[in-house]
Amino acid sequence: MMDPIDAELALAEVRVRRSQAIDASSVPSWFWPSIGVLMVPFVAAVESERPWLVALGSVAYAIGLSILIVMVVRRARVQVRASLLGVRGFVAIFGFSALMVGVGLGLGLTLETAGVPFPATLATIPVAIGLAVGGPLLMGFLRRLMMSRPLAGSR
């Protein structure tokens, strides 16, 4: 039988290790505004309808996105199991993604209907801001959610 103090210390160590694993697998806060910064000129290049600018913007976006993904993957030393996120985590991720897509499409179509020049580019700006602000908030929510899970969850 384990001494209660030793058991408490062991449990505290498990909590610290879980916190470290969750932090190591989280998308860093700098990722979100970086994606937004890449999106706006990419959409502007596509919307310009100039082939050379579309090609340049596409290549720049692909290179920039690849660099960001490699940086995040190298940083993440562990992978979180889907069961740790659960249904609430899935709903939060899906809801955030749907909100960003909805804002972008809704605003873009509204601006296009109103005859505003470069409606897609202008609609991408609030989406980029939404990613920069909402992405870290989403990660914070997911971290709290994962930390709230019981230590001895079902397998």
C-alpha positions, 0 to 999 in steps of 0.5 A: 500500500502506498503512503498517502503523501507519496500517492499525492506527489505521484498524482501531482507529477502525473498532472504536470506531465499531462500539462506538458504533453498538452502544451507540447501538442498545442498549436502555438498562438503565433500560428493563427495571425501568421495564417491570416497574414498569408491569406489576405495577399493570396486572396488579393492575388487570386481576385486580381485575375492577373495570371502572373499575380495569381501564380506568384500569390499561390506559390508564395502562399504555398511556401509560407503555409509549408514553412508554418506547418513544418514549424508547428510539426517540429514543435509538437513532440506528442500527439493528443488522442482524439478521445482527450478532446471528446465531443465538446472539443470536436464541436468547438473546432468545427464551430470555429471553422464554420464561423470563419467560413460563414463570416468570409462567405457571407461578407464576401457575397454581401460586398459583391452584391453591393458592387464593392471592388475586391469583395473577397479580399475585403471579406478575408480581412475580418476572417484573418483577424478572427483567426488571430484573435479566435485561434488562441482562444480556441486553443485555450478552451481546448487546453482547459477541456483536456486538462479537465479530463480524468487522469484515469480515462477509459482506453 
